Structures are given as structure tokens and as C-alpha cells.
Amino acid sequence: MSLLRVEGLKVSYGGIRAVKGIDFYVGRGEMVALIGANGAGKTTTLKAICGLLRPVAGTVTYEGRPITGAPSYGLVEQGLALVPEGRGVFARLTVAENLLMGAYLRKDRAAVALDLEHVYGLLPRLRERRRQLAGTLSGGEQQMLAIGRALMSRPRLLLLDEPSMGLAPLLVKKIFETVSGILRQGVTVLLVEQNARLALEASSRAYVMEGGLITLQGASADLLSSEQVRTAYLGE
Amino acid sequence: MSLPEALRRRPWVGWVLCAVALALLPFLVEAGLGRTWVRILDFALLYLMLALGLNIVVGFAGLLDLGYIAFYAVGAYLWALLASPQFDLHLPFWLLLPLGALVAGVFGLLLGAPTLRLRGDYLAIVTLGFGEIIRIFLNNLGAPINITNGPQGIAGIDPLRLGDWSFGRTQHLLGVALPATHLHYYGFLVLALGTMFVCIRLQDSRIGRAWAAIREDEVAAQASGINTRNVKLLAFSLGASFGGVAGGLFASLQGFVSPESFSLLESVSVLCMVVLGGMGHVAGVVLGALMLSILPEALRHVAGPLQQKLFGQVLVDPESLRLLLFGLSLVLVMLVRPEGLWPSPLRRPEKQSDEATAAD
């Protein structure tokens, strides 16, 4: 059974129909990539899944339950966490405060403290800088922090929006290694990326979005070698 | 044993000294400067409560509100209507204060609900309009059915009363004569300290952290599972209720309210106290409120006579001078200390130390 299933999803954003009816699914424990050019509707799709935007039509099913249009705070509680694009961190809160904000809805303090240690273990730079204001971190560290904060809600499905945006290639590689590590620990990942090569190399399956529709789909390895993807998205 | 050492050993000694100083303050001020100045202190305490209330909205939750004085007006008029000869109602203060908080809080919701999606400049414009609407309503509710007496305002408002104790006239306690100004000072001081306490506790609470998250990044706050709608509405209505209480006290102190006390300039003044002192930092806001409510009065008493002495005539009207210096000091503070005079120690923008200490 799939963890997340999206059927006939249509979303308008700022008066424009940004997503024009798409279907896809994410299986438990896999990493699925949603790739496409700027403005293809990827971020809008993510926002509609996690309750930040209300879809015009279609259904979103998570763990067998319909969650279409449910408010985001309820979804976080059900283990669905978004890492927003553009490294949305709380700039004038410390790193530790940022991470604890990810556990805002959790009441199990002892477990939260353990998870904090776990995140620090996964992202040691954050431990070093835990008393620093998040706004003073480098771009890569802020992205790490945003991921770490999402992990603090103990997600079963992690929605990652453009984690490579504006980062140097070396840092991007590190971020992707971290995400792979999270995947190995059993968290399902839905990745939205413009950097098609990286996304296809990291994921097992992928969907290509263009103008609000899914135009191609399949195993990432196959897409990576497909003529269409190579010319349009890999610049070959 | 020196005094600082004594303070370190027994921290309560400091608190006792502070309490004694605050208790004696009105007498010292009266002896040194005259009774007018005790009244100025009373107003300073009112502004302090107002600024702390606005700080919840602007400083904690990051929602720019330019119409905050509307809630002060709501509180003041509520007290004026329910404790004056206007409708011949004379409700007691223990009913009026919570009622003022409640009604102003509801008005806060009225402002908050339609503006949930707005931020920054857009929110500022709408709140500014809201403030003006309330004032204009009060101005025009004199006809066809007279509720507020229109621009003439409402007079003869009951003073604060504790049982038989009226704050409106001199009372005697243990042989000490306490004039109305002093009584109000003590009453307002208790409420101002209470307000400060509530604000500090709020900032450290779960709600306070949610406000900080919304202030910093609303999408990230939503993604962290914060119900941003409810948390924003709570900021608006809680901030408003503080303003409502201060407004009621203002009406009782003045004995008279009229719409012109609630102009846009008042909203801006209170906002200046918050910004100048240090947005989001309770101690900073207290400093800002005291400075901006006391210094202009000092100027008023000094500027005229000083000019008379220096130039033989008053060249610049002290009132214009006040606004001039007000603007100048704001520009200076924004240039030199953009985070305010006394920002929260943790939140200063400069690079923090990288060292990782063991304890957490």
C-alpha cells in the first residue's frame, strides 16, 4: 500500500491554475522525486499536500486516510513534515530553539530530548552552533537546520522542497548524503528538485512535471538515461 | 560587608530596596518637583501598560499594528459609559476591569480575523484604518441616538473605588495623607507590575514560542505544526485586552473622555515606545514607555523657561519642539541602535560565539 497517493490534483495559486490534474503515489520507505523546471507546479503540489494550500479538485490520501485540504498543524501530528523552500528557518531564534520548534506539538519531553541528540548526531554542525542565532548560519547550515527541525516532529513522510537551492555543489552533495541517511532510517521522502540529475541519482522513482502536468514518470535510472530527460533537464 | 556583596548573598534585599524606592517615589517626586509630576508618573504607568500590550502584537508576534489606540479607546469608553452619569450607571471596578479586557479582546478578534492573511505594510494600513474608524465612530455616536456625546465626550466618570475607598480624593492610611495622584500611582503600579509579570511569563511559554516562530517565518511556523490562525488571533486579542484595561484606568483617572484622546498620533507614540525601547524585550519596552512619557513632559517644563532666559522670549513653541526632538531621537536610535535602546540580550544580530559548551 502506498503511503501517499495523489489523484486528480488541481491547485490554483494567485489566480493561476498551477497544477492541472496530476496523479502520483509514494510507497512506504522509498524516495520519490518530483522534478521539473521553475514554475512547473512542483512547490504548489507540495504545499497542497501538506495543507498550506487548498486544492481546487482531487484527493490526497495519506496512510489510507483522505487528508485533502486538512490544516497543516493536524498533518504534522500525523507524521507529515515539510522542509520549506528557501531554508525557512527562524532567523532570530537559536539553532536549538529552531529544532525544538519542530517538536512543537509533541508532549513526550524525554523522547524529544532523545530525538534532539539524534539530530545532533546526524548533523554535528548543528550541535556546535546550537546557541547561535539561526540567521547567522551559512546557507548550507540553514538548510541542514530546516531538515533537522522537520525531523524533530518524527515524520514518517518528509516533504523536501528544493534543498539544493542556492547552495554550492559540495554542500548540495552533503545535503543529499544526509537525506539518504534519513531514508535509510525508514523515513519516506518526497523530493522536489530543479536539479534533475541529483534528484534522479538519489531517488528510486521520479515524476517529471511540466506546465502543471506530469509528462513523464518511471524508475529514476530509466529516466536518467531517457533521451527526453537528457535533452530537456540534464542539458546534454 | 559592602552593599553589592550583601546583595549577592541575599538577592531579596535588592527586591526590598526596589519596593521601598517605588513606594516612596510619589512622595519624593512631590517634594522635589510638585504634585503635577506624580500625575505624570500615573500617566507613564498607563503608557507602560499600553506599550506592553502592543508589544505582544508587534514585538512577540511581529504583526505591525498602527491602530492600537482603538483598544485603549474601547476600554476608556466602556468605563465611561458604565460608570458615569451618562446612562446613570455606576458599575464597580472589579466588574469594569475584566469587562474592559473582554470587550477590547473581542474588538481585537474583530480586527484580527479579516487581516489574518496580511503582513507588513498591508497589515499596517488596515490596522491604521481600524483605529480611525473607531475614533470616528465615537465622534459620531452622538446622534441620532446619543451614546457617546460625540465630540464633547463624557464627563463625570467615576474614579477607581475599592469598597469605601475612592481613589478620587485624599485618603488617610496610618496617619499618612494619600492624595488622589498617589493613590492612582499605587493602583497603577500594582497593575503595571502584574502586566510585566504576565508578559514575561507569556514570552517563555509555548504560546510565546509560537509567536516568535510566526514573527520569524510564517510558512516554517505552519510546517512546524503551529495553528497560525489561532495563535495570531490570540496575539491580537490579548494585546487588545491589555489596551482595554489601560483605557478603563485612563477614563477613571481623567474623569473625562473624548474622541480626540485617541488619535493616530497616540497609536504612533505607543508604537515608538515599543520600537525605541526594544521590540519583543519586556524590560526594553518598559524603558521606552517611561522615557517617551516622562521626557517630553520634562521638556515642556524646561524648554519654555530656558528659552525665556536665553533669548528673552519663547522662540520655538515647546509642543513643536517636543515633536521635533521626538522625531530626531527616533532617527538617531534607528541609525545607532536599530534593535532599540535595550534589546533582548540573546537577539542581538551580531555573530554569537561558536564555542560549544557542555551544558545544555
Chai-1 contact restraints between the chains, C-beta under 6 A:
chainA,res_idxA,chainB,res_idxB,connection_type,confidence,min_distance_angstrom,max_distance_angstrom,comment,restraint_id
A,L52,B,Q222,contact,1.0,0.0,6.0,A-B,restraint_1
A,S72,B,Q222,contact,1.0,0.0,6.0,A-B,restraint_2
A,Y73,B,G225,contact,1.0,0.0,6.0,A-B,restraint_3
A,Y73,B,N227,contact,1.0,0.0,6.0,A-B,restraint_4
A,V76,B,G225,contact,1.0,0.0,6.0,A-B,restraint_5
A,L82,B,A223,contact,1.0,0.0,6.0,A-B,restraint_6
A,P84,B,V219,contact,1.0,0.0,6.0,A-B,restraint_7
A,P84,B,A220,contact,1.0,0.0,6.0,A-B,restraint_8
A,P84,B,A223,contact,1.0,0.0,6.0,A-B,restraint_9
A,G88,B,D217,contact,1.0,0.0,6.0,A-B,restraint_10
A,G88,B,V219,contact,1.0,0.0,6.0,A-B,restraint_11
A,G88,B,A220,contact,1.0,0.0,6.0,A-B,restraint_12
A,F90,B,A213,contact,1.0,0.0,6.0,A-B,restraint_13
A,F90,B,E216,contact,1.0,0.0,6.0,A-B,restraint_14
A,F90,B,D217,contact,1.0,0.0,6.0,A-B,restraint_15
A,A91,B,E216,contact,1.0,0.0,6.0,A-B,restraint_16
A,R92,B,E216,contact,1.0,0.0,6.0,A-B,restraint_17
A,R92,B,R347,contact,1.0,0.0,6.0,A-B,restraint_18
A,M101,B,A213,contact,1.0,0.0,6.0,A-B,restraint_19
A,M101,B,S224,contact,1.0,0.0,6.0,A-B,restraint_20
A,G102,B,S224,contact,1.0,0.0,6.0,A-B,restraint_21
A,Y104,B,S224,contact,1.0,0.0,6.0,A-B,restraint_22
A,Y104,B,G225,contact,1.0,0.0,6.0,A-B,restraint_23
A,Y104,B,I226,contact,1.0,0.0,6.0,A-B,restraint_24
A,L105,B,G225,contact,1.0,0.0,6.0,A-B,restraint_25
A,E128,B,A356,contact,1.0,0.0,6.0,A-B,restraint_26
A,Q132,B,Q352,contact,1.0,0.0,6.0,A-B,restraint_27
A,L133,B,Q352,contact,1.0,0.0,6.0,A-B,restraint_28
A,T136,B,K351,contact,1.0,0.0,6.0,A-B,restraint_29
